[in-house]
């Protein structure tokens, strides 16, 4: 029996597992996942733990990083619109947008002509309508090429997520626009960065999908641990037995009461594994890594 049997750890990707903000804002190369985090996750899984990525990225935007991330559980993608089994290369569950979202999305884009919009599907296809400066920066970050389309009606259904791209004040007005028209209650609308506003189906968020994953794996809620840095991570932090965040997290994440760890660049996920190592080592009659090594022949 491993000390982490029956334990689920779910981590955000960008700016939690790996620091990507510089690549987005400055156009620098995407960094590698820190080896300290990779080593900690391998240790966690070798001792029975289940690790899942929980990312706002759509599947094609995360695929190229799969080999960098040690994981042994299906992952949450598209900000909770999908649960994907990377080993079997298939979706386990999806929550797709309704058939009026393209009409509503076009009304938004006409009302806010500087806003870019990326559209994601169950497939690896990415489409963009009126792409802007932030769309191009986001594509540099994700390395998921998009096909520019004249409007949302030209994009095949069903859609998994609309991603609006602009500065925060403009995106905030989009949220108000949705509320004024009575549409907000039909969707999850949440910031994943200061210039990215995500729209998914009602109930399609990281928290709901992490709970679905735990149920699938037979893991009790009291053994779910989550870590994330931004607003779209808050739903999963709220369903965790204990929530954690890197020191670079936004104030809204701090306000949830999440336990603050090292900055992302210094290995916040590894910090969390060390905490769990002490906790579950003690709970299950061990004292952590050092004691385990002493017991080896």
Secondary structure, 3 states (H helix, E strand, C coil): CCCCCCCEEEECCECCCECCHHHHHHCCCCCCCCHHHHHHHHHHHHCCCEEEEECCCCHHHHHHHHHHCCCCCCEEEHHHCEEEECCCCEEEEECCCCCCHHHHHHHHHHHCCCCEEEEECCCCCEEEECCCHHHHHHHHHHCCCCEEECCHHHCCCCCCEEEEECCHHHHHHHHHHHHHCCCHHHEEEEEEECCEEEEEECCCCHHHHHHHHHHHHCCCHHHEEEECCCHHHHHHHHHCCEEEECCCCCHHHHCCCCEECCCHHHCHHHHHHHHHHHHHHHHCCCCCHHHHHHHCC
